[in-house]
Amino acid sequence: MTRRAQDDFYDYVNGEWLETAKIPEDKPSTGGFQDLVTSIETQLMTQFETWAAQPESIPNTYLKTAIDYYELAMDQDRRNVLAAKPLAEHLSILKTIDSFEALNDVLYELSLKNFALPFDLDVMADMKNTQQHALYLSPASLILPDKTYYAEENEQTTAMLQEFFDMSVTLMQELGHTRAQSEALVEQAMAYDKALVDYVKSAEERADYSLMYNPRSMDQVAAYTDRFDLKTLIEKLVAETVETVIVTEPTYFEHFSAFTETDHLPLLRSWMYVMTALRYTEYLSNDIRVLGGRYQRFLSGIKEAKTFEKAAYQTAFSQFSAAVGEYYAKTYFGPEAKADVEHMVATMIDVYKKRLEQNNWLSDDTRTLAIKKLDHIGVHVGYPEKLPKIYDSLHVTAKADGGEFFENVLALARIRTLAHFEKYSEPVDRTEWGMSAATVNAYYSGLMNIIVFPAAILQAPFYSLSQSSSANYGGIGAVIAHEISHAFDNNGAKFDENGNLSNWWTTEDLAQFKALANQMIAEFDGLDFAEGKVNGTLTVSENIADAGGLSCALEAAKRESDVDLEDFFVNWAKIWRTKATLAYQQLLLKVDVHGPAKLRANIQVQNLDDFYDVFDVQPTDPMYRAPEERVHIW
């Protein structure tokens, strides 16, 4: 089969791979990002096994604690013997709650034990004063992935809810309830969930995260409900008086009484019971662990549960990811690569600055502030300078000392929750990373105005010293510029150089930017994919970042002496190679702010004139887009 770049560039680069690639039985997809994740996971699982067998080889006390936890997680015999008993004991507190007064008496304890509640409390930087922390109040999550699934015309709803019901009823029986009791518990939990649907936002509505900033006085928050004593809970968690709370979705809390009246208590209690139980299944016997993941596997089309050994490693990694990431980065990420990537970042920022200086639609005032923001972007490559201070507080009672896995899970949850709320009274640590150095990803934080590139993504196909500079710019270079572009996407553009929510645009410039953003929305909106449609509004921020990232990376590649634009474009398409289950693709269409990988690869190159020259794309070719329809923002 002859594949032409002019017909379908993604297929031209990845078609042969797609014909033979196999999706792992325990995953929803495979491809550039995913294969790298699997490779690193295998590498670190082997390392964990070595450390467990040879404890004298463990490099530091933080990793020793991680291995103590890992060994408890790996004790399948003990977990199987205990089965659901630890969870049943954990949930028993709910049986004593026969009134909202009784619920309020234990609300603080439930929060420390990570029980499901009809609201979430969080501490993060204040959006309008990012030097300090603020307390955020948000709605609970729904059973279905997004509120749009609850629409009557959604054909997937019935099957999804039935799968959730069947799984949860079986779990309730494992906890010692009769079939009739189990069905009643789950039916009540699902009825409570349905009562929340009208008041929460959809994924599309949440995509504009500046709208989550709605400061309310503590008196206003307390007035949302006379059933939950939110004021006492909040001030007990942060251990001081709180004057202002940021309410992320006011409509939900303005209607809080609609699902927290006294006659709702039985439904609420069942909802808390079922949803909390599901949070903890992964720490129980192997059978219950597999059962507890059944619904999520159904949503993504995953055929099999991950192995017990992989699950044990992953739960240990998740608890100690920063320490494991530090080890990984220092072991496998060399100074030569770090220096080269930092050179690429500096080049990309310089390209961006020149583009802003030469921009033909920004006024001088807005341009000056945009460049100021660019100059203030913090750059973190490889791994952070230090571990979060909580690592000095993490303690595990090892198996040799009589420790039980579930008890350690609860103890660590309590430590982490208390430490998280202690941050409220502390200044924001702008050096703390939001992901492990062993994570195959990168991010831009609008609140910190920083870009972070973990060591794990800084390897082939994204980056390699053995690849041409153009291939590297088409890979990690485009990722770097993508993250820089987030500072100027439809969300990032609302935050200033210090990460504060602030309008630094003139009225005319902002109107022009919105018009260009609308062009990007139109370019993707309604495209057919995976038997569904792309939501251009949901994905606009990532598409703007892709467009700016690819365009600027292209310019940077052209600055190098060994420029090879075919290498550049081919590696861009290669990093997006993905093979996924239909169910997973359809799920992402509904909830993911990123567009489908194939469309990210194909559509963005159509906006670049050089692509047409390199691959001789003509007006009669499917990959052709007329010049006046090509979207250019940054």
C-alpha positions in Angstrom: 0.0 0.0 0.0 1.4 3.4 -1.1 0.9 6.1 1.5 1.2 9.8 0.4 1.9 12.7 2.8 -0.4 14.7 0.6 -3.4 12.4 1.4 -3.1 11.9 5.2 0.1 12.9 6.8 -0.5 11.1 10.0 -1.1 7.9 8.1 1.9 8.5 5.9 4.1 8.6 9.0 2.4 6.1 11.2 0.3 3.8 8.9 2.7 0.9 8.9 3.1 1.1 12.7 -0.7 1.2 13.1 -1.1 -2.0 11.1 1.0 -4.0 13.6 0.7 -2.1 16.9 -1.2 -4.0 19.6 -3.0 -2.3 22.5 -1.9 -4.0 25.7 -4.7 -5.9 27.4 -4.5 -3.8 30.5 -4.4 -0.4 28.7 -6.8 1.7 26.6 -4.1 2.7 24.1 -0.6 2.4 22.8 1.7 4.8 21.0 4.5 7.4 21.4 3.7 8.7 24.8 2.2 5.4 26.1 5.1 3.2 24.9 7.5 5.4 26.7 5.4 5.1 29.9 5.4 1.4 29.6 9.2 1.3 29.1 9.9 3.4 32.1 7.4 1.5 34.2 9.1 -1.8 33.4 12.5 -0.3 34.2 11.3 1.0 37.6 9.4 -2.2 38.5 12.6 -4.2 38.0 14.4 -1.6 40.1 11.8 -2.0 42.9 12.2 -5.8 42.8 16.0 -5.4 43.2 15.7 -3.0 46.1 13.2 -5.3 47.8 15.6 -8.2 47.4 18.7 -6.2 48.3 17.7 -3.5 50.8 21.3 -2.5 51.3 21.3 -1.2 47.7 18.5 1.4 48.4 20.0 4.8 47.8 18.3 6.8 50.6 15.7 6.7 53.4 12.9 8.1 51.2 13.2 5.2 48.8 13.6 2.8 51.8 10.2 4.0 53.0 8.8 3.5 49.5 10.1 -0.1 49.4 8.6 -0.8 52.8 5.3 0.3 51.5 5.8 -1.6 48.2 6.5 -4.9 50.1 3.3 -4.5 52.0 1.4 -3.9 48.8 3.1 -7.0 47.2 1.9 -9.3 50.1 -0.9 -10.8 48.1 -1.4 -13.7 50.5 -2.0 -11.4 53.4 -4.3 -9.1 51.4 -6.3 -12.1 50.2 -6.8 -13.4 53.7 -8.0 -10.1 55.0 -10.2 -9.6 51.9 -12.8 -6.8 52.5 -12.4 -6.8 56.3 -10.2 -3.6 56.5 -12.6 -1.7 54.3 -15.6 -2.9 56.2 -14.1 -1.6 59.5 -13.2 1.7 57.8 -16.7 2.2 56.6 -18.4 1.2 59.9 -18.3 4.8 61.1 -21.1 5.6 58.6 -23.5 3.1 60.3 -23.5 5.4 63.4 -24.7 8.4 61.4 -28.5 8.9 61.9 -28.6 12.7 61.6 -26.8 15.6 60.2 -25.7 16.5 63.7 -24.1 13.1 64.0 -22.5 13.6 60.6 -21.0 16.9 61.6 -19.5 15.3 64.7 -17.3 13.1 62.6 -17.0 15.3 59.5 -13.4 16.3 60.3 -12.4 12.6 60.8 -14.1 11.6 57.6 -12.2 14.3 55.7 -8.8 13.0 57.1 -9.8 9.4 56.1 -10.6 10.5 52.5 -14.3 9.7 52.7 -16.5 10.8 49.8 -18.4 13.9 50.6 -20.8 16.0 48.4 -18.1 18.7 48.3 -14.3 18.9 48.0 -12.0 21.3 49.8 -8.6 22.1 48.3 -5.7 24.5 49.0 -3.8 26.1 46.1 -2.4 29.5 45.1 -4.9 32.3 45.2 -5.6 33.2 41.6 -5.4 36.9 42.3 -2.5 36.7 44.7 -0.4 33.7 43.8 2.2 34.4 46.5 -0.3 33.1 49.0 -2.6 30.1 49.3 -6.4 30.1 49.3 -9.0 27.6 50.2 -11.2 26.3 47.3 -14.6 24.7 47.6 -15.8 22.5 44.7 -18.6 20.0 43.9 -18.3 16.3 44.2 -17.6 14.2 41.1 -20.4 12.4 39.3 -20.6 8.7 38.7 -20.6 9.2 34.9 -17.6 10.9 33.3 -19.4 14.1 32.5 -22.8 15.6 33.0 -23.5 15.4 29.3 -23.7 11.6 29.6 -26.9 12.1 31.6 -28.8 13.5 28.7 -31.7 11.3 27.7 -30.5 11.1 24.1 -27.1 9.7 25.1 -27.1 6.1 24.0 -24.2 5.1 26.2 -25.8 6.2 29.5 -27.8 3.0 30.3 -24.9 0.7 29.6 -22.5 2.7 31.8 -24.9 3.0 34.7 -25.7 -0.7 34.5 -22.0 -1.6 34.6 -21.5 0.7 37.6 -24.6 -0.8 39.3 -23.5 -4.4 38.8 -19.9 -3.8 40.0 -21.0 -1.8 43.1 -23.6 -4.4 44.1 -21.0 -7.2 43.9 -18.7 -5.0 46.0 -21.4 -4.4 48.6 -21.9 -8.2 48.9 -18.1 -8.6 49.4 -18.5 -6.2 52.3 -21.0 -8.6 53.9 -24.4 -7.2 52.7 -27.1 -9.4 51.3 -28.0 -9.1 47.6 -31.2 -7.1 48.5 -29.3 -4.8 50.9 -26.5 -4.3 48.3 -29.0 -3.3 45.6 -30.7 -0.9 47.9 -27.4 0.8 48.9 -26.3 1.2 45.3 -29.8 2.4 44.0 -29.8 5.0 46.8 -26.2 6.1 45.9 -27.1 6.4 42.2 -30.3 8.4 43.1 -28.2 10.8 45.1 -25.7 11.2 42.3 -28.6 12.0 39.9 -29.7 14.8 42.2 -26.4 16.6 41.7 -26.3 16.5 37.9 -28.3 19.7 37.2 -26.0 21.9 39.3 -22.5 20.9 38.1 -20.6 22.1 35.1 -19.8 20.1 32.1 -16.2 19.5 30.9 -16.6 22.2 28.3 -17.8 24.7 30.9 -14.8 23.8 33.2 -12.4 24.3 30.3 -12.2 28.0 31.1 -10.6 27.7 34.5 -10.6 31.4 35.2 -14.4 31.0 35.9 -13.6 28.9 39.0 -12.5 32.1 40.8 -15.5 33.1 42.8 -14.5 34.5 46.2 -17.1 34.2 48.9 -17.0 35.3 52.6 -17.1 32.5 55.1 -20.5 33.7 56.2 -21.8 33.3 52.7 -20.3 29.8 52.5 -21.8 28.9 55.9 -25.2 30.1 54.7 -25.2 27.6 51.8 -26.4 24.9 54.1 -27.5 24.5 57.7 -27.0 20.7 57.5 -23.2 20.7 57.0 -21.2 22.8 59.4 -18.7 23.9 56.7 -17.2 26.7 58.7 -16.2 24.5 61.6 -14.8 21.9 59.2 -12.8 24.4 57.2 -11.3 26.1 60.2 -10.4 22.9 61.9 -8.7 21.6 58.7 -6.6 24.8 58.3 -6.2 25.4 62.0 -7.1 29.1 61.8 -9.8 31.6 61.0 -10.8 31.8 57.3 -12.4 34.9 56.0 -12.7 34.0 52.3 -13.3 30.8 50.3 -13.0 30.5 46.6 -16.1 28.7 45.3 -15.4 27.0 42.0 -19.0 26.4 40.9 -21.4 28.8 42.8 -24.5 27.4 41.2 -23.9 24.0 42.8 -23.6 25.5 46.3 -26.4 28.0 45.8 -28.6 24.9 45.4 -26.9 22.9 48.1 -30.0 22.5 50.1 -31.6 20.8 47.1 -29.7 17.6 48.0 -28.8 18.1 51.7 -32.2 18.3 53.4 -32.9 15.9 56.3 -34.9 13.5 54.1 -31.8 13.2 51.8 -29.7 11.8 54.6 -30.3 8.1 53.8 -29.4 8.6 50.1 -26.4 10.7 51.0 -25.2 8.1 53.5 -25.5 5.3 50.9 -23.7 7.5 48.4 -20.8 8.1 50.8 -20.7 4.4 51.6 -20.5 3.2 48.0 -18.2 5.9 46.7 -15.8 5.7 49.6 -15.7 1.9 49.2 -14.8 2.2 45.6 -11.9 4.6 46.5 -10.2 1.8 48.5 -10.7 -1.4 46.5 -7.2 -1.2 45.0 -5.8 -1.8 48.5 -7.7 -5.0 49.3 -7.6 -8.6 48.0 -6.7 -9.2 44.4 -10.2 -10.2 43.5 -11.7 -7.1 45.1 -9.0 -4.9 43.5 -9.9 -6.3 40.0 -13.6 -5.9 40.8 -13.2 -2.3 41.9 -11.6 -1.3 38.5 -14.3 -2.9 36.4 -16.3 0.2 35.7 -13.3 2.3 34.7 -12.1 -0.5 32.4 -15.5 -0.6 30.8 -15.5 3.2 30.2 -12.1 2.9 28.4 -12.5 -0.4 26.7 -9.7 -2.1 28.6 -9.9 -5.8 28.3 -8.0 -7.0 31.4 -7.1 -5.7 34.8 -3.4 -4.9 35.3 -1.4 -7.6 37.0 -1.2 -7.7 40.8 2.5 -6.9 40.6 2.0 -3.9 38.4 -0.8 -2.6 40.6 1.4 -2.9 43.7 4.2 -1.0 42.0 1.9 1.7 40.8 0.4 2.3 44.3 3.9 2.6 45.7 5.0 4.9 42.9 2.0 7.1 43.4 2.7 7.6 47.1 6.4 8.3 46.6 6.5 9.6 43.0 8.8 12.6 43.7 11.5 10.4 45.4 11.3 7.8 42.7 11.4 10.5 40.0 14.5 12.1 41.5 16.2 8.7 41.5 15.2 8.0 37.9 16.3 11.4 36.6 19.6 11.4 38.4 20.3 7.9 37.1 19.2 8.1 33.5 19.2 11.9 32.6 22.7 13.1 31.9 24.1 16.6 32.0 24.7 16.7 28.3 21.1 16.1 27.5 20.0 18.6 30.2 22.2 21.3 28.7 21.0 20.6 25.2 17.3 20.8 26.2 17.9 24.0 28.1 19.5 25.4 24.9 16.4 24.4 23.0 14.2 26.1 25.7 16.2 29.3 25.5 16.0 29.3 21.7 12.3 28.8 21.8 11.8 31.6 24.2 13.9 33.9 22.0 11.8 32.9 18.9 8.7 33.7 20.8 10.0 37.0 21.9 10.9 38.0 18.4 7.5 36.9 17.2 5.8 39.0 19.8 8.0 42.0 18.9 7.0 41.6 15.2 3.3 40.8 15.9 1.1 42.8 13.6 -2.1 42.7 15.6 -1.0 43.5 19.1 -0.9 47.1 20.3 2.4 48.4 21.9 0.9 48.3 25.4 -0.3 44.7 25.2 2.9 43.6 23.4 5.1 45.1 26.1 3.2 43.2 28.8 3.2 39.9 26.8 7.0 40.1 26.5 7.2 40.9 30.2 5.3 37.7 30.9 7.5 35.7 28.6 10.6 37.1 30.3 9.3 36.0 33.7 8.5 32.4 32.7 10.3 30.0 35.0 11.9 27.0 33.3 12.4 23.6 35.1 14.2 20.8 33.2 14.9 17.2 34.4 14.0 17.1 38.1 13.3 19.6 40.9 16.1 20.9 43.2 14.6 19.3 46.3 11.8 17.0 47.4 8.6 18.4 48.9 9.0 18.8 52.6 6.2 16.3 53.3 8.7 13.5 52.5 10.3 14.1 55.9 6.9 13.2 57.5 5.9 10.1 55.5 6.3 7.1 57.7 5.5 3.4 57.0 5.2 0.6 59.5 7.1 -2.1 57.7 6.0 -5.7 57.3 8.8 -6.8 59.6 7.5 -4.5 62.3 4.0 -5.9 62.1 2.6 -3.3 59.6 -0.5 -3.9 57.7 -1.0 -2.5 54.2 -4.4 -1.0 54.6 -3.5 0.7 57.9 -0.5 2.3 56.2 -2.7 3.5 53.4 -4.9 5.3 55.9 -2.0 6.6 57.8 -0.4 8.1 54.7 -3.7 9.6 53.6 -4.0 11.3 57.0 -0.5 12.7 56.8 -0.9 14.0 53.3 -4.3 15.6 54.1 -3.1 17.4 57.2 0.1 18.6 55.3 -2.0 19.8 52.4 -4.2 22.0 54.6 -1.2 23.2 56.5 -0.1 24.9 53.3 -3.0 27.4 53.7 -1.0 29.5 56.1 2.3 29.2 54.2 3.6 31.1 51.2 3.4 29.4 47.9 6.5 27.3 47.0 7.0 28.2 43.4 9.8 25.6 43.1 7.6 22.6 43.9 6.7 20.5 40.9 3.2 19.2 40.1 4.4 15.9 38.7 7.2 13.4 39.1 10.4 13.6 37.1 9.6 10.0 36.0 6.3 11.1 34.3 6.1 11.2 30.5 4.5 14.6 30.3 5.2 18.3 30.5 3.1 21.2 31.8 2.7 25.0 32.0 1.3 26.4 35.3 -0.6 29.6 34.7 -0.6 30.3 38.5 3.2 29.9 38.8 4.0 31.1 35.2 6.4 28.2 34.9 7.1 25.4 32.4 8.2 22.0 33.6 9.8 19.3 31.5 10.4 16.0 33.5 13.3 13.9 32.6 11.0 11.0 31.5 9.8 12.8 28.4 13.3 14.0 27.4 14.1 10.9 25.4 13.2 9.3 22.0 11.0 9.8 20.1 10.6 13.3 21.7 14.3 13.9 22.1 17.6 12.1 21.5 21.2 13.2 21.1 21.3 10.7 18.2 18.4 12.4 16.3 18.9 15.4 14.0 18.2 18.8 15.6 15.2 19.1 13.3 13.7 15.9 14.6 14.3 17.0 18.1 12.6 20.3 17.4 9.6 18.5 15.8 9.4 16.4 19.0 10.5 17.9 22.3 10.9 21.3 20.7 7.3 21.5 19.8 6.3 20.2 23.2 8.5 23.0 24.8 6.9 25.7 22.6 3.5 24.2 23.3 3.9 24.7 27.0 5.2 28.3 26.4 2.1 28.9 24.2 -0.1 28.0 27.1 1.0 31.3 28.7 -0.9 32.9 25.8 -3.8 30.6 25.1 -7.4 31.5 25.9 -6.8 30.5 29.6 -3.2 31.5 30.1 -3.8 34.9 28.5 -5.9 35.9 31.5 -2.9 35.6 33.9 0.0 38.1 34.2 3.7 37.6 34.6 3.3 36.6 38.3 0.5 34.2 37.6 -2.2 36.4 38.9 -5.6 36.5 37.3 -5.5 39.9 35.6 -6.6 41.5 32.3 -3.4 43.0 30.8 -5.0 43.3 27.3 -6.4 46.4 25.6 -10.1 46.0 24.7 -9.2 46.0 21.0 -6.4 43.4 21.3 -8.6 41.1 23.4 -11.3 41.2 20.8 -8.9 40.3 18.1 -7.4 37.5 20.2 -10.9 36.1 20.8 -11.7 36.3 17.1 -8.5 34.3 16.3 -9.4 31.8 19.0 -12.8 31.4 17.4 -11.0 30.5 14.2 -9.2 27.8 16.0 -12.4 26.5 17.5 -14.0 26.4 14.0 -11.0 24.6 12.6 -11.7 21.6 14.9 -15.3 21.9 15.9 -17.6 19.2 14.5 -14.9 17.1 12.9 -15.9 13.4 12.6 -13.8 11.1 14.8 -14.4 7.7 16.5 -18.1 7.8 15.6 -18.4 11.1 17.4 -17.7 14.8 16.9 -14.8 16.9 18.1 -15.7 19.8 20.5 -13.7 22.8 19.3 -14.6 24.8 22.4 -13.5 22.1 24.8 -10.1 21.6 23.0 -9.4 25.2 22.0 -6.7 25.9 24.6 -4.6 22.9 23.7 -5.1 23.5 20.0 -3.9 27.1 20.4 -0.9 25.8 22.3 -0.2 23.1 19.5 -0.4 25.8 16.8 1.9 28.2 18.6 4.2 25.4 19.6 4.6 23.8 16.2 5.0 27.1 14.4 7.7 28.4 16.8 9.5 25.0 16.9 9.7 25.1 13.1 11.3 28.6 13.2 13.8 27.4 15.8 14.6 24.3 13.7 15.3 26.5 10.7 17.9 28.4 12.7 20.1 25.3 13.1 22.9 24.5 10.6 21.7 20.9 10.0 18.0 21.9 9.3 16.0 19.1 7.7 12.3 20.1 7.6 11.2 16.6 6.5 12.7 15.3 9.7 10.9 18.0 11.6 7.4 17.3 10.3 7.8 13.5 10.4 8.8 13.5 14.0 5.9 15.8 14.9 3.5 13.2 13.5 5.5 10.3 15.0 5.1 11.6 18.6 1.3 11.6 18.2 1.1 8.0 16.9 -1.7 6.4 18.9 -3.8 3.3 18.7 -6.7 3.3 21.1 -9.9 1.4 21.9 -13.1 2.9 20.4 -14.6 3.3 23.9 -11.5 5.3 25.1 -11.5 7.6 22.0 -15.2 8.3 22.5 -14.7 9.0 26.2 -11.9 11.5 25.5 -14.1 13.3 22.9 -16.4 14.1 25.8 -14.0 15.0 28.6 -10.5 15.7 27.4 -9.3 19.2 26.6 -6.8 17.7 24.1 -8.0 16.9 20.6 -7.6 13.4 19.1 -3.9 12.7 18.4 -4.4 12.1 14.7 -6.1 15.5 14.2 -3.4 17.2 16.3 -0.8 15.9 14.0 -2.7 16.5 10.7 -4.5 19.8 11.2 -1.7 21.9 12.7 0.8 21.1 9.8 -1.9 22.3 7.4 -1.6 25.8 8.9 2.1 26.0 8.0 3.3 27.1 4.6 6.6 25.1 4.9 4.6 21.9 5.1 3.2 22.5 1.6 6.7 23.1 0.2 8.4 20.2 1.8 5.8 17.6 0.8 4.6 19.2 -2.4 1.0 19.5 -1.2 -1.2 20.8 -4.0 -4.8 22.3 -4.0 -6.2 19.0 -5.2 -4.7 17.0 -2.3 -6.7 16.1 0.8 -4.1 17.7 3.1 -4.4 21.0 1.4 -6.0 24.0 3.2 -6.4 27.3 1.4 -4.1 30.1 2.6 -6.9 32.2 3.8 -8.2 29.3 6.0 -4.9 28.7 7.7 -5.1 29.8 11.3 -2.2 31.8 12.7 -2.2 33.2 16.2 1.3 33.1 17.6 
